[in-house]
């Protein structure tokens, strides 16, 4: 800032003293007045000439304004006429010769025209009979004879205006005919038309008159021509080939400046000049005194500005000036442009807003005002502002602004004080480090939050640095984390004596850990917050680091409760309260010994609720448990107190009948009687909430006498009898068949072989290639069992594995191996595109942990999820459609695809298929068999392909066994194939060799 006042004591004596030559003031005054007179004469003469020039320019300006309004009106008139012409053209073009159609078309065109803002509101639409109209008939007829083109609109003159006529397209036959029909025309009266166009064009202050020219204008003379006649403006123009002349007259006279009316202001001006000269004279002496002060201050100001610009141009300080009016940069330092990656010239074409990140533009209008004692300057700061580098990345800065704001609020335009000084404090490196640290902390916290145990980190002063949600949950702590570990102790152990004892024990363990390796021994605690919170048994342990202590909290409540439940429920079923399998076997062993001593027959009955699993899946576990409890109650009512009713499996109950009879026949009869009572009792509908439930029942039984058979063997025989009852669909008690035992033993032996095969890694994967035309795109994973000297057919062991639940470890192993293979392929560009399809059994898909197992296999192997395809059958999906959709949707979110296997053989509906998140369907091989001779199968294949494509699904044809099938599939637009004809199941090495050959 340049100061303009300095005390006289600081100025040199020559500045405040008397100037030389001041002794002859009269001579100087005469010269001054002479100079003033000359200046005054020059001013008077110039003002007079200026007045005359202003009058002439005012008159030219008014004429130019009138010409502009006239041209505006002329173009508006042409636009209106052309709009009518287009209307007539459209009307004529829509005529077909059908009176009814032409009438409707004419009404529609007229309604559209009325809504057109380019039309004036005064017009008359009529039909002109060419032969009968005496006024225009001759002109129109002549025009029709000379008309050789398509539809054309022409203008014809009348006394009060013009008429626009639509000439129809030229017709040779009609031209040779001496008669002419009707033509469509619009009459435009000048009086109304001009006034309406003047209103639409908003040209006020002039009167318009129109006259029709004698001859038509040539087509080349399209632009209006202007000429002045006295105070009237004449415009000659053509409208649709007809010459029209418009005359514009101003509504008032052209204003001329009256010299006499200007005399008084000029006199005042002259008087003011005289007073000004007098004031100048009085100030002249003061100016002489201040001239030296001004020179001195100019020197001060110059040096000050030089220092200011030296600071602005500092090579290491990013500074610049910003114009307060337009925001453009000026006088940038090299460091400023270097920081943002622009050249000096490019920066001067930018504004601070143009290089600010869009999300930070709001900060520019909300700067932080810094306190300052300087009243003429404002100091502002904008923190954490992102400016866009020329390469596109953000540059974090703190923006400092120094703005000149004088007390009067006035700043001279286009002066240096009208610019704001800005300084950039580069925060990119600190911000980068801060973001990296923040992301690392967030990542660690996210990892800690996902831990299955509670985690708490404290510093050396036992101040809590971090506590995850699970630690709070186990401690019954809600809200923000406690600040210190003592607060956590006080909350978790409200009893003061107990807390003091526990803390004393804990303190001893901490001291011992510091002296040893830093590991804290586990401490079991019973945590409770208040009476409303349940007691929780937890295990507190941790490790002591240099300046931190990491504590873990493991919830043992469920584990302890499970131990207690095991102790309480070792011999009883938790749902029904009946004896379980262990207690049944114990009592059965005792019954066989007793029967041996007393020589009576006993019986063991085993019943199965056939529909219990369906009830659990469809109605829920609560209703299924209610069915179990009601079943136990009904069995208790049928049997006596000395008989044992036990629950041996999910839907199985056993009834032990001791001392049934002394002969085998009587024992069989009594067993059948009780069995029929049991079947009748269970087949009676179960009523829950007004709904009838029919669980279904199968009953198997075995007699025993003595200790020849163990309790396990008796129970096994009863199981076989029950299995026979299920196979035969019997609704009566079924007794054990010895022949069935051999089949069961074979199945049990096969189960054992499967278990051994899993343990000894006898199972291997084969891959059947899948093609898209000639390109290998993936394979289907097939399980093979190398047992002994050869392979066991999948048809022999898959069913047994499914029945015995061994399909779960087998299926999980297949899924894991497939993901590992996908991960290996993903590492190589030539195999990264391949997919693997894995068949999933019904039991595997229905398993509660199915989604987690799939994700675990993908995550642990690093396989790309979008290359894994899970194949399911229709029956698996539609058994519980809602559950299936939920599981498939979860996996689809990670990229896993689903294929519907054997499509067309099931009973699914399109509404269900549309809801399933499928990616492909597979045509069952049965439809492709004998496709050249089986028209029905060929039609089904074409329908399935069309249906799949319409639903956005891939369609894969499996079971390809001939070239004929491939040729037909090509005609159906199906190019995804799989089968023995194009590729047999083979080891992974052979598949990869095939990939090299096909490529």
C-alpha positions, 0 to 999 in steps of 0.5 A: 500500500502506498501512503499519501500523507507524511508530516512536514517535519520529515520532508526536506527543507526545499520541499516546504520552503518558498520556491524560487521566483515567488517574488513576482506573483502578479506577473505569474497571475497575468500569465495564468489568466491569459492561459485560462482565457485561451483554455476557456475559449477553446472549451466554448468553441469545442462545446458548440461544435459538439452540440451540433454534432450530437444533433446530427448523430441523434437524427441518424440514430433515430433513422437507424432504429426506424430502419431496424424496426422496418426490417424486423417487420419485413422479415416477420411479414415474410415469415408469416406469409411463408407459414401460410404457404407451408400450411397451404402446401400441407393441405394440398399435399394431404388431399387424396380425392376422397371427400371424407378423408379430405374433410378430416385432413382439412380440419386437422390442418386448420386446427394445427395452423390456428395453434401456430404462433407465426400465423396472424389471427386474421385470415380467411381460408376459402375454395376458389372455383377457377372457372367461375371467379371473375377476380382471380380466376383468370390469373390462377388459370394462367398460372395453372397452365404455366405450372409444370412442377409439384405443389406450389404456393403463389401470391396473387394481388387484390385491391385490399391485400393478397391471396395465397393459392396452392397450385396442385401438382401439374397433371398432363391430362388435366392441363389439356382439359379446358376446365379447372376445378377448385383450388385452396386459397387464403385471403390476407387483408393488408389492414388486418394482416399488417396490424397483427404482424406488427403486434407479433413482431413487437414493432411499436412507434411506426405506422405501416402501409402496404401497396402491391406492385404491378409486376411480380418480383424476379426470384433472385430479388429476395432481399428487401430494399430500403429508401427514404422519402422525406420522413417516410421509409419505403421498403420494396420486398417480394412475398411468394413471388409478388412485389409489395412496397411497405411505407413506414411513418413514425408516430411522432416527429424526429426529435431535434435538439433545440440550441436555445434549450441547450444554452442554459446548461452550457452557461452553467458549464462555463460558469463552472469552468470559471469557478474551477479555474479560480479553485485551480489558482488557489490550489496552485501554491499548494501543488507547488509544495506537494510536488516534491512530496509526490516525487519522493512518495513516487520513489518510495512507491516504485521501490515498494512495488519492485520489492512486491513484484520481486516477492511475487516472482520468487522462484521457490514461493508459489505466488500469483495475482488474481484479477478480482473482476474476472478471476484470471491469473496475473504475474505468476511465480515460476513455482506456481505454474510448476506446481500445477504443471502449466506454462505461464501463458496457459495459466494466464488463460485460467481462473482459480475456479477452472482448476479447482476440483468440482467437489471443492468449488464450494470452499472458494466462497467460504474462506476462513477469515484470519484476524489482522490489525491492518484495516485496509487488507483482508487475509483469508485461508482455504484449507485442504483445497484440491487443484487440478494438475495439468496431468489430471491428478489433484494437488492438495494445497492451502490457499492464502489470499491477501485482498485490498479492502479500503475503509470506503470500499472503493477499489480503482478498476484496472489497477494493481489494488484490484488484484488479490495476492494468492500464495499456495502452501503445497500439502500434497506430500503431507496429504499423501502420507496422511491418506496412506496412514488413514487408509492403513488404519482403516484397513487394519480396523476393518480387519480387526472388526472382522476377527471372530474374537474381541480385540482391544489395544491399549497404550502404556498408560492403559488408555484404550486406543482401539476396541472392535465391536465384538469386544464391546458386544462380549462386554455388553458395552453400548456406545463409544468405546471407554477411554481407559481399561479401568472404565471397562473393568468397572462396567464389566464387573460391577461388584467392587470386591469381585472387581478388586480380586480379578484386577489384582490377579490380572495385575500379577499376570501382567507383571509376570508377562512383562518379565517373561515373553509378554504373553498373558495367560488366559483368564476366565471371567463372568461378565455382567453389566447390570441385572437386565444383561445376561451373564457372559462367560469370556476368556481374556488373554493377550500380549504385551508389546513395547508400548502397547498391550493387545487384548483378546476376548473370546466368548465361551458362553455357547461352549460352556452351555454346550458342555452343560447341555451335553451333560444334561442331554447325553441320554435324551432328545432335546426336542421331544424329551424322549430317550435318544439312541444311546439310551435306547441301545442300553435299554435294548441290551438289557431287554435282550438279557431279560428275554433270555432269562424269561424266554419271552419275545420282544420287538423293536419298532422303528417308524419314520416321518416321511414328510418331516424334511419337506415340512421343515423346509416349507413350513419352518423348523418351529412347525417341524418341531411341533410335529415331532413333539406331537408324535412323541405325545401320541406314541406315549399314549399308545405304549405303556409306561414300561415300554421305551419310546425313543427318538433315534434320528431326525424323523425316526422314532423307536418303540421297544416292546419288552415281554411281548409274548412267549410264542413267536406267532403271538409276538407277531400278532401283538406287534402288528396290532401295536404297529397298526395303532401307531400308523393310525395315530400318526396318520390322523392329521396334525392340526396347528393354527387351523392347518392340517399336517400329514407327516406320513409314516413308514414302520419297520419291526424286528422280533428278538428272543435272547442274546444271540443278536446285539442291540446294534444288530437289532437296530440295524435289522429294524432299519433294513425293515424300515427301508424295505417299507419305504421302497414298497410304499407300505402303510402296514408294519413291515418285518425284517427280510434277511435277503435285504440284509445282504443288499444293505451290507453291500451298500455299507461296504461301498460306503466304507470303500468310498470313505477309504477312497477319499482318505487315500485320494483315489478320486480324480477329476476328468474334464469334458471340453466345451466348444463355441463352434471350433473354439475351446471355451471351457470344460465340465468337471467329472468325478472319477474313482480309480479303485483297485485296478480300474475305474468304478462307474459313477452310476454305482457310487454317486447314488450311495454317496448321496444317500450316506452324506458322503457326497458333501466331502466329495462335492466340496473336494471337487469344488476346491480342485476346480477352483485351484485349476481355474486359479492356475489357468488365470495365470496364463493368458492362453487359458485365462478365458476358460471356464469350469462347470461343476455339478452340485448335488441336491444335498450339497446345495441345500447345506446351510454352509453352501454359500460359505463353502463356495466362497471359501474355495474361491478365496483360498485358491485365488480363482476368478469367480466369473469363470466358475459355473455351478450346474444344478437340476430343475428339481433341486431349484424348485424344491424350495424356490425362495431359498434357491434364489437367495443362495444363487443371488448371493453367489451371483453378486461375487460373479459365480454363474449358474447353469440349469442342467438337463433343461426340458426334462423337469416340470419348471414353469417360465415364471420360476425360470425368470426369477432364477439368476441363471446364466445358461441352460443345458439341453438334455441329451435325450432331445438330441438323440436321433434328431434326424428322425425324431421331429418332436425332439428337433422341435423341442431343441429349437424351442429351448434354444429360442426360449433361452436366447429370449431370456438372455441365457446361453444355451449349451447342447450336451451329448453331441454324438454326431455331425448331424446333431451339430449341423442341426444345432447350427440352424437353431443358432446354437453354437455351444456344444459338449459331447463325446463326438467333439471331446471325451472326458479326459485328464487335465494334461490331455485337455491342455494339449487339446487347447493348444491344438484348437488354437 
